Amino acid sequence: MIGGLIAIAVAVWFFNTAQKIPDKDPIHWGAIGVAVYYVVVALWTFVTDIGFMADLHHRNVAIGAIIHYLGPALGVLAAWLVRRRWLTGEKSGSA
């Protein structure tokens, strides 16, 4: 449930940002934001559900919670990086 709410927030975030930038389709960018978020969460789920990670997840509640909530956090981080790099066009400050 929280993942769906985060996905909606990411879509609104990308949509609002794209509205402020000329030549950017807000609906297209909202969909890109959600896609980036869900791809990262799906990859994280796949990686943590195999072998020893799944066993570790079920043996320790604290580690299980960290593993569980780190996927959405990484998804938001990836969405932020895509937004920063391709939607707003910000570059890193190193020259």
C-alpha positions as CSV (number, residue, x, y, z in Angstrom):
1,M,0.0,0.0,0.0
2,I,2.7,2.5,0.9
3,G,4.5,1.7,-2.4
4,G,1.4,2.7,-4.4
5,L,1.1,5.9,-2.4
6,I,4.8,6.7,-3.1
7,A,4.2,5.9,-6.8
8,I,1.3,8.4,-6.9
9,A,3.5,11.0,-5.2
10,V,6.3,10.4,-7.7
11,A,3.8,10.8,-10.6
12,V,2.5,14.1,-9.2
13,W,6.1,15.3,-8.5
14,F,7.2,14.6,-12.1
15,F,3.9,15.9,-13.6
16,N,4.2,19.2,-11.7
17,T,7.9,19.6,-12.6
18,A,7.2,18.9,-16.3
19,Q,4.5,21.5,-16.4
20,K,7.0,24.2,-15.4
21,I,9.4,23.3,-18.2
22,P,8.6,24.2,-21.9
23,D,8.5,21.3,-24.4
24,K,8.0,18.6,-21.7
25,D,4.8,16.5,-21.7
26,P,3.6,16.3,-18.1
27,I,1.7,13.0,-18.6
28,H,4.7,11.4,-20.3
29,W,7.1,12.4,-17.6
30,G,4.7,11.4,-14.8
31,A,4.6,7.9,-16.4
32,I,8.4,7.8,-16.7
33,G,8.7,8.7,-13.0
34,V,6.4,5.9,-12.0
35,A,8.1,3.4,-14.3
36,V,11.6,4.3,-12.9
37,Y,10.3,3.9,-9.3
38,Y,8.6,0.5,-10.0
39,V,11.5,-0.9,-12.0
40,V,13.9,-0.2,-9.1
41,V,11.5,-1.6,-6.5
42,A,10.9,-4.7,-8.6
43,L,14.7,-5.3,-9.1
44,W,15.2,-4.8,-5.3
45,T,12.5,-7.3,-4.5
46,F,14.0,-9.8,-6.9
47,V,17.5,-9.4,-5.4
48,T,16.3,-9.6,-1.8
49,D,14.0,-12.5,-2.3
50,I,16.7,-15.0,-3.4
51,G,18.8,-17.3,-1.3
52,F,20.4,-16.1,1.9
53,M,18.7,-12.6,1.7
54,A,15.3,-14.1,2.0
55,D,16.5,-16.3,5.0
56,L,18.1,-13.2,6.6
57,H,14.9,-11.2,6.0
58,H,12.8,-13.7,7.9
59,R,15.2,-14.3,10.8
60,N,15.7,-10.8,12.0
61,V,12.8,-8.3,12.2
62,A,15.0,-5.2,12.1
63,I,17.0,-6.3,9.1
64,G,13.7,-7.4,7.5
65,A,12.2,-3.9,8.0
66,I,15.4,-2.3,6.5
67,I,15.4,-4.6,3.5
68,H,11.6,-4.0,3.0
69,Y,11.7,-0.2,3.1
70,L,15.0,0.2,1.3
71,G,13.4,-0.8,-2.0
72,P,11.0,2.1,-2.1
73,A,13.7,4.4,-0.8
74,L,16.0,3.4,-3.7
75,G,13.1,3.8,-6.1
76,V,12.6,7.4,-5.0
77,L,16.3,8.0,-5.2
78,A,16.4,6.6,-8.8
79,A,13.4,8.8,-9.7
80,W,15.1,11.8,-8.2
81,L,18.2,11.1,-10.3
82,V,16.2,10.7,-13.5
83,R,14.3,13.9,-12.7
84,R,17.4,15.8,-12.0
85,R,19.4,14.6,-15.0
86,W,16.8,14.3,-17.8
87,L,13.7,16.2,-16.8
88,T,15.2,19.4,-15.3
89,G,18.6,19.1,-17.1
90,E,20.7,19.8,-14.0
91,K,24.3,18.6,-14.2
92,S,26.8,17.9,-11.5
93,G,28.9,20.9,-10.5
94,S,32.3,19.3,-11.3
95,A,34.2,20.8,-14.3
